[in-house]
Amino acid sequence: MIYKRVKTNLANTLDSMEQEKARYDDYAKLLLSDPQVLANIIKAIVPEFEHMPVSEIVKCIGEVEVTLSFPELLMIKLDNSGVEDIDAESGKIIYDIKFMLYYKGEERIYIVNLEAQKSSDSSKLGYELKNRMVYYICRMVSSQKGTEFIRSSYDDIKKVYSIWICMDAKEGEESIIKYSMNPELIYGSPENIWDIELLNGAVINISTDNEATYKENKNKLISMLELLFSSTDVNKKDMELENKFGIKMTTELKGVAIDMCNVSDLIEERGIKRGRLDSMVLIITKKIKKNKPLSEIASDLEQDEAEIRPIYEAVLKAAPDYDVDHIIGMLDTKIEI
């Protein structure tokens, strides 16, 4: 396994909660990059492997590259080959997970990219996810020049697969969709019609809304993935993954699952706290706009003056814009509400 770090200036400016979210995303990538998990995905998506046992598919997976935002928080040792930083400049792509796929452990037939996506909603992303997938697929082909083929040796181009796991499907609306280039005969009766197998994509929509009440899905892959990302007790999850899906939870994989649950709980707790703080800031801002002094505001809210003084002073400093995010940014993150 090769671990790489995303090179981004944002890493130094993200607040603690955003860092926790990025750490959660890193754990999700680690879970998905386990060869046993990848083999189950390949079996369901790639036709050449659908009749092959998962144990044999594992042997066909080459070295897996995983890109992490905060490897130091996960105690992950980075690859020292000089490529630990992936630069996003000049149109380069940062892949979540990437690996070579061999047929029966010999002939390399696919270059596979796997992306973990919290949402496929264009209103949240700011773009259509399908277009990003197409871009990734095309870049995975074009980047082979000089590595997989040279000059006009186009027959040496390797097939590519970009697989996107989207975790925002509503319960009961999970799905697996494969995309490829299919020929369409418009005129004539040619002897041969090209079957273009180089460009392939897939979207796996799973539900993570009801993590605490995991239910087995009719589709084996979706059921496995939803169990993997559920908040089910780790020991119970361990047993179900092995008994139902043949996935043995190694010490490393089990540790990742436990840490991921802990980070998820922390994010939820901080989210609740942030919501309360937002409300308190808005209330105090309204009262300050009415020229109420600290003592009167404290009395109205049934709070000690000392407890709300930091918020009161931060709101005063933020006048006349009273931007909530700016106000919270000025506050000590340890403030109790």
Phi, psi and chi 1 to 4 in degrees:
 res  aa     phi    psi   chi1   chi2   chi3   chi4
   1 MET       -  129.5 -164.8   81.7   70.9      -
   2 ILE  -108.9  123.0  -64.1  177.8      -      -
   3 TYR  -105.6  133.2  -59.4  107.4      -      -
   4 LYS  -125.0  157.4  -58.8  179.6 -179.9 -179.2
   5 ARG  -108.3  136.5  179.9 -168.2  -70.0  116.1
   6 VAL   -69.2  128.7  177.1      -      -      -
   7 LYS   -89.1  108.1 -177.2  178.4  179.6 -178.1
   8 THR  -150.7  138.0  169.7      -      -      -
   9 ASN   -69.8  -19.7  -66.1  -33.5      -      -
  10 LEU   -65.9  -23.6  -70.8  176.7      -      -
  11 ALA   -58.8  -28.8      -      -      -      -
  12 ASN   -89.2   -9.9  -61.9  -38.0      -      -
  13 THR  -115.4  -10.3   58.6      -      -      -
  14 LEU   -63.2  139.4  -68.9  174.8      -      -
  15 ASP   -74.7  172.1   62.1   30.8      -      -
  16 SER   -59.5  -38.2   58.9      -      -      -
  17 MET   -68.6  -40.6 -173.0  168.2  178.2      -
  18 GLU   -65.2  -35.3  -69.4  -57.4  -43.2      -
  19 GLN   -65.0  -38.8  -75.0 -165.2   26.4      -
  20 GLU   -64.1  -39.2  -64.9  -60.4  -15.0      -
  21 LYS   -63.9  -40.6  -71.0  179.8  179.8  178.2
  22 ALA   -66.0  -36.3      -      -      -      -
  23 ARG   -66.8  -38.4 -175.4  150.6   63.8  116.8
  24 TYR   -60.6  -43.7 -179.1   90.2      -      -
  25 ASP   -61.5  -39.5  -68.2  -16.2      -      -
  26 ASP   -62.3  -42.4  -78.1  -10.7      -      -
  27 TYR   -63.2  -37.8  -79.5  128.5      -      -
  28 ALA   -61.3  -41.0      -      -      -      -
  29 LYS   -64.4  -39.8  -64.2  174.1 -168.6  176.3
  30 LEU   -64.5  -39.6  -68.4  179.7      -      -
  31 LEU   -62.9  -45.0  -72.5  179.3      -      -
  32 LEU   -70.8  -27.0  -70.7  171.9      -      -
  33 SER   -81.5   -5.1   64.0      -      -      -
  34 ASP   -61.6  130.2 -177.1   88.2      -      -
  35 PRO   -54.2  -33.5  -27.7   36.5      -      -
  36 GLN   -66.6  -39.7  -60.5  173.3   92.3      -
  37 VAL   -69.0  -45.1  176.0      -      -      -
  38 LEU   -60.1  -39.8  -67.4  176.3      -      -
  39 ALA   -63.4  -38.7      -      -      -      -
  40 ASN   -65.2  -37.9  -84.8  -84.3      -      -
  41 ILE   -67.0  -45.4  -65.4  171.7      -      -
  42 ILE   -60.8  -42.5  -66.0  -58.3      -      -
  43 LYS   -58.9  -38.1 -177.7  177.7  177.6   64.1
  44 ALA   -82.0  -22.0      -      -      -      -
  45 ILE  -107.2  -42.9  -61.3  -63.8      -      -
  46 VAL   -95.1  117.6 -175.6      -      -      -
  47 PRO   -54.5  -40.1  -25.5   34.7      -      -
  48 GLU   -61.6  -17.1  -69.1   91.2  -27.6      -
  49 PHE  -113.4    1.8  -64.2   85.1      -      -
  50 GLU   -65.5  -24.8   61.4 -176.7    5.6      -
  51 HIS  -102.8    5.7  -61.2  -59.2      -      -
  52 MET   -93.4  138.8 -169.1 -179.3  -66.2      -
  53 PRO   -61.2  145.2  -20.9   32.0      -      -
  54 VAL   -56.0  -39.0  169.6      -      -      -
  55 SER   -60.5  -32.0   58.6      -      -      -
  56 GLU   -80.0  -33.9  -68.8  -60.5  -48.0      -
  57 ILE   -65.0  -36.2  -61.0  175.7      -      -
  58 VAL   -54.0  -39.5  168.5      -      -      -
  59 LYS   -70.0  -17.5  -60.1  174.7 -175.3  177.0
  60 CYS   -89.6   -7.5  -61.4      -      -      -
  61 ILE   -87.8  123.6  -64.3  172.8      -      -
  62 GLY   -76.5 -169.1      -      -      -      -
  63 GLU   -64.2  130.4 -169.4  161.2   37.2      -
  64 VAL   -94.4  129.6 -179.2      -      -      -
  65 GLU  -103.2  128.9  -62.5 -179.1    2.3      -
  66 VAL  -124.1  130.7 -174.7      -      -      -
  67 THR  -101.0  124.3  -54.6      -      -      -
  68 LEU  -117.9  149.3  -55.8  171.5      -      -
  69 SER   -83.4  -42.5  -61.8      -      -      -
  70 PHE  -133.2   67.9  -67.4   95.8      -      -
  71 PRO   -60.3  -30.1   21.0  -32.9      -      -
  72 GLU   -65.9  -29.3   62.0  -82.2    1.9      -
  73 LEU   -74.4  -22.2  -63.2  179.7      -      -
  74 LEU   -96.7    1.7  -80.2   59.5      -      -
  75 MET    59.7   39.2  -56.1  -60.3  -71.5      -
  76 ILE   -97.2  131.9  -67.0  -67.6      -      -
  77 LYS   -85.0  128.3 -176.3  178.2  179.7  180.0
  78 LEU   -82.6  155.6  -66.8  173.2      -      -
  79 ASP   -67.1  138.1  173.4   60.8      -      -
  80 ASN  -105.4   26.0  -67.4  -42.6      -      -
  81 SER   -84.2    5.8   62.4      -      -      -
  82 GLY    93.0    5.6      -      -      -      -
  83 VAL  -121.5   26.0  -68.3      -      -      -
  84 GLU   -69.5  -23.4   64.9  179.3   41.7      -
  85 ASP  -103.3  126.8  -73.4  -25.0      -      -
  86 ILE  -105.6  116.5  -60.0  176.5      -      -
  87 ASP   -84.7  130.9 -161.0  -23.5      -      -
  88 ALA   -90.3    5.7      -      -      -      -
  89 GLU   -78.3  168.1  -63.8  175.7    0.1      -
  90 SER    57.0   31.2  -55.6      -      -      -
  91 GLY    76.3   10.9      -      -      -      -
  92 LYS   -70.8  151.7  -66.1 -179.2 -179.2  178.2
  93 ILE  -105.6  139.4  -67.5  176.4      -      -
  94 ILE  -103.2  107.4  -59.4  172.4      -      -
  95 TYR   -86.1  139.0  -61.4  105.2      -      -
  96 ASP   -63.7  -55.0  -77.2   -4.5      -      -
  97 ILE  -139.2  136.7  -59.6  168.6      -      -
  98 LYS  -146.3  139.8 -171.3  177.5  179.1 -176.8
  99 PHE  -159.1  162.1   58.9   92.6      -      -
 100 MET   -91.7  144.4  -58.7  -63.1 -178.7      -
 101 LEU  -120.5  124.4 -175.2   61.2      -      -
 102 TYR  -106.7  151.5  -59.6   81.8      -      -
 103 TYR   -94.4  117.5 -174.2   65.0      -      -
 104 LYS    54.9   32.8  -63.5 -178.2  178.2  178.4
 105 GLY    75.4    8.0      -      -      -      -
 106 GLU  -120.9  -79.9  -61.7  175.0    0.1      -
 107 GLU   -74.3  126.9  178.5 -169.6   -1.5      -
 108 ARG   -76.5  120.8 -177.5 -166.7  -61.3 -178.6
 109 ILE  -117.2  -23.1   62.1  166.7      -      -
 110 TYR  -136.5  146.6  -83.5  111.5      -      -
 111 ILE  -109.0  120.4  -59.9  175.1      -      -
 112 VAL  -113.3  135.7 -177.5      -      -      -
 113 ASN  -120.6  132.3  153.8 -122.5      -      -
 114 LEU  -123.1  128.3 -173.9   68.0      -      -
 115 GLU  -120.2  132.9  -62.6  -70.4  -40.2      -
 116 ALA   -97.8  118.3      -      -      -      -
 117 GLN  -122.4  118.0 -164.4   74.0   20.4      -
 118 LYS   -67.1  -31.3  -77.4 -174.7  -74.9 -170.8
 119 SER  -144.7  145.7  175.8      -      -      -
 120 SER  -111.0    8.6   56.6      -      -      -
 121 ASP   -74.9  117.3 -171.7  -19.3      -      -
 122 SER   -62.6  -28.6   59.4      -      -      -
 123 SER   -68.5  -27.3   63.8      -      -      -
 124 LYS   -87.0  -37.1  -65.5  179.2 -179.5  178.6
 125 LEU   -79.6  -32.6  -63.8  172.9      -      -
 126 GLY    89.2    6.3      -      -      -      -
 127 TYR  -161.4  167.3   56.6   84.4      -      -
 128 GLU   -84.2  124.7  -67.4  -72.3  -13.5      -
 129 LEU   -60.2  -33.8 -172.1   62.7      -      -
 130 LYS   -60.0  -35.0   61.5 -178.0  179.8 -178.7
 131 ASN   -70.4  -36.6  -66.3  -28.4      -      -
 132 ARG   -66.0  -39.9 -176.6  179.1  171.4 -171.7
 133 MET   -61.9  -43.3 -178.9  175.8   68.3      -
 134 VAL   -60.6  -41.9  169.0      -      -      -
 135 TYR   -62.6  -44.4  178.3   65.7      -      -
 136 TYR   -61.4  -44.0  -85.2   43.4      -      -
 137 ILE   -60.3  -47.1  -69.4  171.3      -      -
 138 CYS   -64.3  -40.2  -67.6      -      -      -
 139 ARG   -68.7  -32.2  -72.1  -57.7  -57.8  -89.1
 140 MET   -67.3  -27.0  -71.9  170.6   69.9      -
 141 VAL   -81.6  -52.0  171.8      -      -      -
 142 SER   -63.8  -30.0   64.2      -      -      -
 143 SER   -73.4   -6.2   64.0      -      -      -
 144 GLN   -78.3  -15.8  -67.9 -177.1   45.1      -
 145 LYS   -67.4  125.2 -172.1  165.2 -172.4  177.8
 146 GLY    95.9  -12.0      -      -      -      -
 147 THR  -120.4  -51.8   56.2      -      -      -
 148 GLU   -95.4  -27.3  -59.7  -62.6  -30.1      -
 149 PHE  -149.0  156.2   73.9   97.7      -      -
 150 ILE  -129.7  157.3   57.9  173.6      -      -
 151 ARG    48.9 -117.7  -63.0 -172.6  176.9   91.0
 152 SER  -107.7   23.5  -60.2      -      -      -
 153 SER   -83.0   59.8  -58.4      -      -      -
 154 TYR   -68.3  -19.1  -64.1  109.8      -      -
 155 ASP   -69.8  -11.3  -70.8  -15.2      -      -
 156 ASP   -90.1   -1.1  -67.4  -27.8      -      -
 157 ILE   -63.5  132.7  -64.4  176.2      -      -
 158 LYS   -88.1  147.0  -60.1  -62.4 -178.8  -69.1
 159 LYS   -65.0  149.5  -57.5  173.4 -174.5  177.2
 160 VAL  -125.6  151.7  -58.0      -      -      -
 161 TYR  -137.5  125.5 -123.5  116.7      -      -
 162 SER  -113.3  114.8 -173.5      -      -      -
 163 ILE  -112.7  125.6  -56.8  171.7      -      -
 164 TRP  -114.6  122.1  -64.0   69.8      -      -
 165 ILE  -102.8  109.5  -61.8  179.7      -      -
 166 CYS  -102.2  129.3  -58.3      -      -      -
 167 MET  -106.0   21.6  -54.1 -179.0 -173.5      -
 168 ASP  -117.0   20.5   61.4  -18.1      -      -
 169 ALA   -69.7  143.9      -      -      -      -
 170 LYS   -73.7  150.3  -65.5  179.9 -179.7  178.6
 171 GLU   -57.4  128.3 -172.4  176.8    6.0      -
 172 GLY    93.6   -7.6      -      -      -      -
 173 GLU  -113.9   20.0  -64.2 -175.6    1.2      -
 174 GLU   -65.7  151.2  -61.4   94.3  -25.7      -
 175 SER  -160.5  162.3   60.3      -      -      -
 176 ILE  -130.2  122.9  -59.2  174.9      -      -
 177 ILE  -126.9  129.2  -50.1  162.6      -      -
 178 LYS  -106.9  144.2  -66.9 -157.5  -68.9 -172.5
 179 TYR  -125.6  141.7  -61.9   90.5      -      -
 180 SER  -159.2  174.8   60.6      -      -      -
 181 MET   -91.3  113.4  -71.3 -175.7   66.9      -
 182 ASN  -108.8  130.8  -63.0  -44.2      -      -
 183 PRO   -71.0  149.8   27.6  -34.9      -      -
 184 GLU  -133.5  115.3  179.7 -177.0   -5.8      -
 185 LEU   -77.2  119.4  179.5   61.3      -      -
 186 ILE   -96.5  -36.8  -64.2  177.3      -      -
 187 TYR  -155.4  148.9  173.1   77.2      -      -
 188 GLY    94.1  179.4      -      -      -      -
 189 SER  -132.7   65.2  -56.5      -      -      -
 190 PRO   -66.9  149.7   26.3  -34.5      -      -
 191 GLU   -68.7  -37.3  -68.1 -176.1    5.1      -
 192 ASN  -127.7  136.1  -64.0  -51.7      -      -
 193 ILE  -117.2  124.6  -62.5  179.2      -      -
 194 TRP   -60.5  134.6  -62.5  -25.4      -      -
 195 ASP  -106.5  100.5 -173.0    6.0      -      -
 196 ILE   -84.5  109.7  -59.5  177.1      -      -
 197 GLU  -107.5    6.5  -60.5  177.0  -23.8      -
 198 LEU   -74.0  -37.0  -68.6  176.3      -      -
 199 LEU  -103.8  118.8  -47.5 -179.4      -      -
 200 ASN  -141.0  142.9  -59.3  -84.3      -      -
 201 GLY  -141.4  163.2      -      -      -      -
 202 ALA  -154.5  144.9      -      -      -      -
 203 VAL  -124.0  126.0  175.6      -      -      -
 204 ILE  -112.7  110.6  -56.5  171.1      -      -
 205 ASN   -96.0  116.8  -66.2  -61.9      -      -
 206 ILE  -121.4  161.1   64.9  173.8      -      -
 207 SER  -106.3  130.0  172.7      -      -      -
 208 THR  -123.8   16.6   55.8      -      -      -
 209 ASP   -71.0  -37.2  -73.6  -18.1      -      -
 210 ASN  -109.2   57.5  -59.4  -56.0      -      -
 211 GLU   -59.4  -39.6  -65.3 -179.7  -19.5      -
 212 ALA   -72.7  -22.1      -      -      -      -
 213 THR  -118.6   60.6   55.4      -      -      -
 214 TYR   -59.9  132.1  160.8   74.3      -      -
 215 LYS  -125.1  139.1  -62.5  177.8 -178.4  177.9
 216 GLU   -68.7  133.5 -169.4  168.3   -8.4      -
 217 ASN   -92.1  157.2 -169.3  -79.8      -      -
 218 LYS   -65.4  -30.3  -68.8 -179.4 -179.9  179.4
 219 ASN   -87.7  128.7 -179.5  -89.5      -      -
 220 LYS   -64.1  -44.4 -173.9  175.3 -179.6 -180.0
 221 LEU   -64.5  -47.8  176.0   59.5      -      -
 222 ILE   -62.0  -41.5  -71.3  177.8      -      -
 223 SER   -60.7  -42.5 -171.9      -      -      -
 224 MET   -64.4  -44.3 -175.6  -91.0  -72.8      -
 225 LEU   -67.2  -40.5  -69.7  172.0      -      -
 226 GLU   -67.6  -35.2  -69.1 -173.9  -17.4      -
 227 LEU   -67.2  -41.6  173.3   59.6      -      -
 228 LEU   -59.0  -38.7 -167.4   65.8      -      -
 229 PHE   -98.3    5.9  -73.0  104.3      -      -
 230 SER   -79.3  166.9   73.7      -      -      -
 231 SER   -94.4   20.6   56.9      -      -      -
 232 THR   -56.9  143.6  -57.2      -      -      -
 233 ASP   -47.4  133.1  175.1   77.2      -      -
 234 VAL   -59.7  -39.6  174.2      -      -      -
 235 ASN   -65.2  -39.8  -68.4  -39.4      -      -
 236 LYS   -68.2  -40.7 -177.1  178.7  178.9 -178.3
 237 LYS   -61.5  -41.8 -177.1 -174.7  -64.8 -172.0
 238 ASP   -54.7  -49.2 -173.7  -11.3      -      -
 239 MET   -65.7  -44.0  -68.4  177.8   57.9      -
 240 GLU   -68.1  -39.2  -69.9 -161.7   31.1      -
 241 LEU   -63.4  -36.8  -77.2  171.7      -      -
 242 GLU   -78.5  -44.3 -176.7  166.3   -1.8      -
 243 ASN   -70.4  -39.9  -65.6  -24.2      -      -
 244 LYS   -92.7  -30.1  -65.3 -179.8  179.4  178.9
 245 PHE  -125.1   -0.7  -51.8  105.1      -      -
 246 GLY    70.2   18.2      -      -      -      -
 247 ILE   -93.5  118.5  -65.6  179.2      -      -
 248 LYS   -90.4  121.7  -65.3 -177.3  178.9  179.8
 249 MET   -76.5  103.8  -71.0  -79.2  -83.8      -
 250 THR   -69.1  167.3   61.3      -      -      -
 251 THR   -58.5  -40.1  -59.0      -      -      -
 252 GLU   -66.8  -45.8 -178.7 -180.0    3.9      -
 253 LEU   -66.1  -39.3 -170.6   59.4      -      -
 254 LYS   -65.2  -39.6 -167.1  170.2 -175.9  177.3
 255 GLY   -63.2  -40.3      -      -      -      -
 256 VAL   -62.8  -43.4  169.5      -      -      -
 257 ALA   -62.4  -41.6      -      -      -      -
 258 ILE   -65.3  -47.4  -67.6  172.1      -      -
 259 ASP   -63.2  -37.0  -71.1  -17.4      -      -
 260 MET   -64.4  -41.8 -173.4  174.9 -177.6      -
 261 CYS   -63.3  -41.1  -74.0      -      -      -
 262 ASN   -63.4  -42.9  -69.3  -21.9      -      -
 263 VAL   -66.0  -39.4  171.9      -      -      -
 264 SER   -60.0  -43.7  178.4      -      -      -
 265 ASP   -63.3  -40.5  -69.7  -17.7      -      -
 266 LEU   -65.4  -41.6 -177.6   59.7      -      -
 267 ILE   -61.5  -42.5  -69.6  172.2      -      -
 268 GLU   -63.4  -44.0 -175.8  176.3   -5.5      -
 269 GLU   -62.4  -43.8  -69.9  170.3    5.7      -
 270 ARG   -69.5  -32.4  -70.6 -172.6  175.4  178.9
 271 GLY   -64.6  -42.2      -      -      -      -
 272 ILE   -62.8  -45.3  -67.9  171.1      -      -
 273 LYS   -63.2  -41.6 -179.0  177.6  176.5 -178.7
 274 ARG   -62.8  -38.6  171.3   63.2 -170.7 -102.0
 275 GLY   -62.1  -41.9      -      -      -      -
 276 ARG   -65.1  -40.1  -68.5  173.3  179.7  169.2
 277 LEU   -66.3  -41.6 -171.9   56.2      -      -
 278 ASP   -55.9  -46.7  -77.8   -3.2      -      -
 279 SER   -62.4  -43.5  -62.9      -      -      -
 280 MET   -64.5  -40.5 -172.5   64.2   77.1      -
 281 VAL   -62.0  -44.5  166.9      -      -      -
 282 LEU   -63.2  -42.2  -70.7  171.8      -      -
 283 ILE   -65.0  -47.6  -68.4  170.6      -      -
 284 ILE   -65.9  -35.9  -67.9  176.8      -      -
 285 THR   -61.4  -44.7  -61.2      -      -      -
 286 LYS   -60.3  -40.4  -71.7 -179.5  179.8  179.7
 287 LYS   -71.5  -35.3  -68.0 -177.0  178.6  -64.3
 288 ILE   -66.8  -36.9  -74.2  177.6      -      -
 289 LYS   -63.7  -23.1  -73.0 -179.0  178.0 -180.0
 290 LYS   -92.0   11.0  -65.7  179.2  179.8  179.1
 291 ASN    65.3   28.5  -62.3  -43.0      -      -
 292 LYS   -81.5  136.3  -72.3 -167.7  174.3 -174.7
 293 PRO   -75.8  167.6   29.2  -35.5      -      -
 294 LEU   -57.5  -43.2  175.1   59.7      -      -
 295 SER   -61.3  -40.3   57.6      -      -      -
 296 GLU   -71.0  -39.6 -171.8  174.8  -16.9      -
 297 ILE   -63.6  -43.6  -65.2  174.2      -      -
 298 ALA   -60.7  -39.6      -      -      -      -
 299 SER   -66.9  -42.8  177.0      -      -      -
 300 ASP   -60.9  -39.6  -68.9  -15.6      -      -
 301 LEU   -90.5   -2.6  -60.9  177.2      -      -
 302 GLU    55.7   46.6  -62.4 -177.7  -10.4      -
 303 GLN  -125.0  153.4  -62.0  -82.8  -18.6      -
 304 ASP   -71.4  144.0  -68.2  -25.4      -      -
 305 GLU   -57.2  -39.2  -72.2 -173.1   26.8      -
 306 ALA   -62.5  -31.9      -      -      -      -
 307 GLU   -72.9  -35.3  -68.9  179.2   -7.8      -
 308 ILE  -103.7   -1.1   65.6  169.6      -      -
 309 ARG   -57.1  -44.3 -177.5 -178.6  -62.8  -82.4
 310 PRO   -57.8  -39.4  -25.2   36.0      -      -
 311 ILE   -69.0  -43.9  -57.6  175.9      -      -
 312 TYR   -56.4  -47.2  176.4   82.7      -      -
 313 GLU   -69.4  -36.5  -67.0  176.9  -12.1      -
 314 ALA   -65.9  -39.3      -      -      -      -
 315 VAL   -64.6  -42.1  172.7      -      -      -
 316 LEU   -60.1  -41.5  -72.8  177.2      -      -
 317 LYS   -68.0  -25.2  -70.2  179.2 -179.0  177.8
 318 ALA   -85.5   -3.6      -      -      -      -
 319 ALA   -63.5  147.0      -      -      -      -
 320 PRO   -95.2    0.2   35.6  -35.4      -      -
 321 ASP   -77.8  -36.4  -63.5  -32.6      -      -
 322 TYR    54.9   45.3  -60.4  110.1      -      -
 323 ASP   -71.6  120.2 -178.1   82.7      -      -
 324 VAL   -60.0  -46.2  173.7      -      -      -
 325 ASP   -62.1  -39.7  -71.4  -27.4      -      -
 326 HIS   -65.7  -41.0  177.3   62.6      -      -
 327 ILE   -63.2  -46.8  -66.6  169.1      -      -
 328 ILE   -64.9  -33.8  -69.0  176.1      -      -
 329 GLY   -63.2  -27.4      -      -      -      -
 330 MET   -82.0  -15.6  -70.4 -169.5  -70.7      -
 331 LEU   -84.6  150.8  -65.6  170.3      -      -
 332 ASP   -66.3  127.4 -174.6  -20.1      -      -
 333 THR   -65.5  -11.8   55.2      -      -      -
 334 LYS   -90.2    1.8  -65.9 -178.7 -179.3 -180.0
 335 ILE   -61.3  135.4 -172.7  170.5      -      -
 336 GLU   -99.8  129.7  -65.4  -67.8  -21.5      -
 337 ILE  -124.3      -  -64.5  -62.2      -      -
